[in-house]
Amino acid sequence: MKHLKELHAKHGPEGLVILAIHSQQGREKCADFVKEKGIDYVVCEDVKGKLAQAFFVDGYPDYQLVGRDGTIKVADLANAEVDKAIAHYLKEPVPADVKKPEKAATD
């Protein structure tokens, strides 16, 4: 989780959106966990396991990268390749019909 928070902070202003999908198991503790860990990206629950099924999730964490154009760029990405792949795909141009992310405010 710490690494995802770091990626979100570093690349969020460039357009990275992290969507964490919590499995069915232990979901009753999910909200407390998110609050306790200070997770500031979107976390949703895969109540019926349909997302895990659709993305062929075979372990946790399991990374899928979706490009700026909405297509899946990488499925079942190895943990060691996450940073490199994110940096690569963030270089893609933003499609004309997609609003560019605004710079994050800094205090």
Secondary structure, DSSP 8 states (H G I E B T S, - for coil): -HHHHHHHHHHGGGT---EEEE-STTGGGHHHHHHHHT--SEEEE-TTSHHHHHTT--SSS-EEEE-TTSSEEEEEE-GGGHHHHHHHHHTS---TTS---------
